[in-house]
Amino acid sequence: MNATSTTTGLADRDFQQARACMVDGQIRPNRVRDPRILAAMRALPRERFLPAHLAHLAYVDEDVPLGRGRVLIEPLVMARLVGLADPKDGERALVVASGTGYGAALLAACGADVIALEDDPDLLAIAADARASEAVTGRITQVQGPLAAGWAAGAPYDLIIIEGAVREIAPAIAAQVRQPGGRLATVLTSSRGRQAVLAEPSVGGLRCQPAFDCGTPLIPGLLPQPGFVF
């Protein structure tokens, strides 16, 4: 990146200052204490995971719309989802609906080996540009395919993050969580609203434990398909 962005008029130092303010003002005061997550969020240039005309919104404390119902999840929710997943060094991770790749980059910076699954070609193009500029993304394998199918070729996974809200966890994705010891973090929608959950294998399937409330948008590609109606 040049010293100043020609699209936004913001210099690198402005982004660096905004990044520090994000961590110190949004993330640390809100129960995110994992030093790996804090260090990664200080280091990763979130603006590169957005289209150039939206880079100035990289550090706002809200979701950034990317079109077609997709968003770059607000920083605090992303940090807390990664914290819920609690990645360990060398673990195999799958990020479903990885979008422009910021969540996958956070996981990789925490030591996980990540498969990032996305189906939107425009988001994949942004993710490719971001990976080209970040050394940490050498631990990321980008794949393209239907989100609800997960990525069976890499299963089972020590951890899975579905990067957005869902009404239910797709069975194919649930089946790719390692048993025992695997876990899945996402946002579930119910009559009570939307809650981030940590789901772990049990005898009866994944057992979901609510963690915190959030307003994360639903992922269009993971909405249940309507049944056949006569």
RAKA-V191668 format. One record per residue. PSI is psi in whole degrees, 0 to 359 (* if undefined). OMEGA is omega in whole degrees, -180 to 180 (999 if undefined). D_LAST is the distance of its C-alpha to the last C-alpha in Angstrom with 1 decimal. Layout:
psi=PSI omega=OMEGA d_last=D_LAST
psi=PSI omega=OMEGA d_last=D_LAST
This chain:
psi=140 omega=177 d_last=56.4
psi=170 omega=-179 d_last=59.2
psi=328 omega=179 d_last=61.2
psi=137 omega=177 d_last=59.1
psi=125 omega=-180 d_last=55.5
psi=339 omega=-179 d_last=55.7
psi=317 omega=-174 d_last=52.1
psi=343 omega=-176 d_last=52.5
psi=9 omega=-180 d_last=56.3
psi=134 omega=179 d_last=56.3
psi=161 omega=177 d_last=58.8
psi=318 omega=-178 d_last=58.3
psi=330 omega=177 d_last=60.4
psi=317 omega=177 d_last=58.1
psi=319 omega=179 d_last=55.2
psi=319 omega=178 d_last=57.3
psi=318 omega=179 d_last=58.3
psi=323 omega=179 d_last=54.7
psi=317 omega=178 d_last=53.7
psi=320 omega=179 d_last=56.5
psi=323 omega=177 d_last=55.6
psi=311 omega=-178 d_last=52.0
psi=313 omega=-175 d_last=53.1
psi=334 omega=-177 d_last=55.9
psi=327 omega=-176 d_last=54.0
psi=319 omega=-167 d_last=50.4
psi=302 omega=-176 d_last=50.2
psi=319 omega=-178 d_last=53.4
psi=354 omega=-173 d_last=53.4
psi=49 omega=169 d_last=49.8
psi=28 omega=170 d_last=50.3
psi=107 omega=-173 d_last=50.0
psi=353 omega=-179 d_last=53.2
psi=117 omega=-176 d_last=52.5
psi=333 omega=179 d_last=55.3
psi=318 omega=180 d_last=53.4
psi=316 omega=180 d_last=50.5
psi=316 omega=-180 d_last=53.1
psi=319 omega=-180 d_last=55.1
psi=320 omega=-179 d_last=52.1
psi=333 omega=173 d_last=51.0
psi=328 omega=-172 d_last=54.5
psi=323 omega=-174 d_last=54.7
psi=125 omega=178 d_last=51.4
psi=91 omega=-175 d_last=51.3
psi=332 omega=-179 d_last=47.9
psi=334 omega=-179 d_last=48.4
psi=349 omega=179 d_last=48.0
psi=21 omega=177 d_last=44.5
psi=155 omega=169 d_last=43.5
psi=150 omega=-174 d_last=43.5
psi=323 omega=-176 d_last=47.0
psi=352 omega=178 d_last=46.2
psi=3 omega=-175 d_last=44.8
psi=329 omega=-178 d_last=47.6
psi=348 omega=179 d_last=49.3
psi=6 omega=-171 d_last=46.4
psi=328 omega=-171 d_last=46.7
psi=14 omega=174 d_last=48.5
psi=153 omega=-177 d_last=46.8
psi=55 omega=177 d_last=45.4
psi=166 omega=178 d_last=41.8
psi=144 omega=177 d_last=39.0
psi=114 omega=-179 d_last=39.6
psi=135 omega=-180 d_last=36.6
psi=358 omega=-178 d_last=36.2
psi=155 omega=179 d_last=33.4
psi=34 omega=176 d_last=29.7
psi=4 omega=-178 d_last=29.4
psi=154 omega=-180 d_last=32.0
psi=160 omega=161 d_last=35.3
psi=114 omega=-173 d_last=38.6
psi=142 omega=-180 d_last=38.5
psi=146 omega=-172 d_last=41.4
psi=316 omega=-176 d_last=44.4
psi=317 omega=180 d_last=44.7
psi=319 omega=179 d_last=41.2
psi=317 omega=179 d_last=41.6
psi=317 omega=-177 d_last=44.9
psi=329 omega=174 d_last=43.7
psi=316 omega=178 d_last=40.7
psi=320 omega=177 d_last=43.2
psi=320 omega=176 d_last=45.5
psi=316 omega=-179 d_last=42.8
psi=334 omega=176 d_last=42.3
psi=63 omega=-177 d_last=46.1
psi=142 omega=175 d_last=46.6
psi=152 omega=-178 d_last=49.5
psi=128 omega=177 d_last=51.6
psi=0 omega=178 d_last=50.3
psi=154 omega=177 d_last=46.9
psi=127 omega=-177 d_last=43.8
psi=148 omega=173 d_last=41.3
psi=129 omega=172 d_last=37.9
psi=117 omega=180 d_last=36.9
psi=134 omega=-173 d_last=33.1
psi=52 omega=-174 d_last=32.5
psi=348 omega=174 d_last=36.2
psi=233 omega=-177 d_last=36.1
psi=0 omega=169 d_last=39.7
psi=4 omega=-176 d_last=41.2
psi=315 omega=179 d_last=43.1
psi=319 omega=177 d_last=41.7
psi=321 omega=179 d_last=42.3
psi=323 omega=176 d_last=45.8
psi=314 omega=179 d_last=46.4
psi=317 omega=180 d_last=45.4
psi=321 omega=179 d_last=47.6
psi=336 omega=177 d_last=50.5
psi=2 omega=173 d_last=50.2
psi=0 omega=-179 d_last=50.7
psi=154 omega=170 d_last=47.3
psi=117 omega=-162 d_last=46.3
psi=134 omega=164 d_last=43.0
psi=123 omega=-178 d_last=40.1
psi=115 omega=-176 d_last=38.3
psi=126 omega=179 d_last=34.7
psi=152 omega=179 d_last=33.3
psi=352 omega=-177 d_last=30.7
psi=117 omega=-176 d_last=32.0
psi=328 omega=179 d_last=34.7
psi=319 omega=178 d_last=36.5
psi=323 omega=177 d_last=36.9
psi=322 omega=180 d_last=38.0
psi=319 omega=177 d_last=40.7
psi=317 omega=179 d_last=42.1
psi=321 omega=180 d_last=42.1
psi=318 omega=178 d_last=44.0
psi=318 omega=-180 d_last=46.6
psi=318 omega=179 d_last=47.0
psi=324 omega=-178 d_last=47.4
psi=338 omega=-176 d_last=50.1
psi=358 omega=-175 d_last=52.2
psi=122 omega=-179 d_last=51.9
psi=325 omega=-176 d_last=53.7
psi=335 omega=-176 d_last=51.6
psi=3 omega=170 d_last=48.5
psi=343 omega=177 d_last=50.2
psi=10 omega=-177 d_last=48.5
psi=132 omega=171 d_last=45.0
psi=117 omega=-180 d_last=42.9
psi=132 omega=177 d_last=40.3
psi=157 omega=-180 d_last=37.1
psi=134 omega=179 d_last=34.0
psi=177 omega=179 d_last=30.5
psi=131 omega=-173 d_last=27.1
psi=319 omega=-175 d_last=27.9
psi=343 omega=-180 d_last=25.4
psi=350 omega=-173 d_last=27.1
psi=207 omega=179 d_last=30.5
psi=88 omega=-173 d_last=33.4
psi=333 omega=-176 d_last=33.8
psi=334 omega=-179 d_last=36.9
psi=358 omega=-175 d_last=38.9
psi=157 omega=0 d_last=37.6
psi=159 omega=-178 d_last=38.6
psi=142 omega=175 d_last=39.6
psi=325 omega=177 d_last=42.0
psi=148 omega=176 d_last=40.2
psi=135 omega=169 d_last=37.0
psi=125 omega=169 d_last=36.5
psi=114 omega=-167 d_last=33.2
psi=72 omega=-180 d_last=34.6
psi=184 omega=-178 d_last=32.5
psi=147 omega=178 d_last=30.0
psi=157 omega=174 d_last=26.9
psi=335 omega=176 d_last=24.4
psi=157 omega=177 d_last=24.7
psi=120 omega=-177 d_last=26.9
psi=135 omega=-177 d_last=25.0
psi=321 omega=-179 d_last=25.7
psi=323 omega=178 d_last=27.3
psi=315 omega=180 d_last=29.7
psi=323 omega=-178 d_last=30.5
psi=347 omega=-177 d_last=31.4
psi=2 omega=175 d_last=34.0
psi=130 omega=-179 d_last=36.1
psi=139 omega=176 d_last=39.3
psi=129 omega=-9 d_last=39.9
psi=176 omega=170 d_last=42.2
psi=350 omega=178 d_last=43.4
psi=166 omega=177 d_last=40.7
psi=160 omega=-178 d_last=39.0
psi=133 omega=177 d_last=36.4
psi=133 omega=177 d_last=36.7
psi=187 omega=175 d_last=34.0
psi=122 omega=-180 d_last=32.8
psi=139 omega=177 d_last=30.0
psi=133 omega=178 d_last=28.0
psi=186 omega=178 d_last=27.3
psi=342 omega=-180 d_last=27.6
psi=358 omega=-178 d_last=31.3
psi=207 omega=-178 d_last=31.3
psi=130 omega=-179 d_last=32.1
psi=135 omega=169 d_last=34.6
psi=138 omega=-178 d_last=36.1
psi=154 omega=168 d_last=36.0
psi=120 omega=-178 d_last=37.8
psi=131 omega=-179 d_last=35.7
psi=149 omega=-178 d_last=37.7
psi=142 omega=174 d_last=36.8
psi=177 omega=-179 d_last=37.0
psi=324 omega=-178 d_last=36.3
psi=14 omega=-177 d_last=32.9
psi=197 omega=-179 d_last=32.0
psi=132 omega=177 d_last=33.0
psi=120 omega=-175 d_last=34.7
psi=129 omega=176 d_last=34.5
psi=118 omega=179 d_last=37.5
psi=144 omega=-179 d_last=37.3
psi=311 omega=180 d_last=40.2
psi=156 omega=178 d_last=40.1
psi=148 omega=176 d_last=38.0
psi=167 omega=-178 d_last=37.1
psi=27 omega=-176 d_last=35.0
psi=132 omega=-179 d_last=34.0
psi=153 omega=175 d_last=31.0
psi=148 omega=176 d_last=27.8
psi=116 omega=-177 d_last=27.6
psi=321 omega=-177 d_last=24.8
psi=354 omega=179 d_last=24.6
psi=14 omega=174 d_last=24.1
psi=139 omega=178 d_last=21.3
psi=139 omega=179 d_last=18.4
psi=136 omega=180 d_last=15.6
psi=141 omega=178 d_last=12.2
psi=168 omega=180 d_last=9.8
psi=132 omega=180 d_last=6.7
psi=131 omega=179 d_last=3.8
psi=* omega=999 d_last=0.0
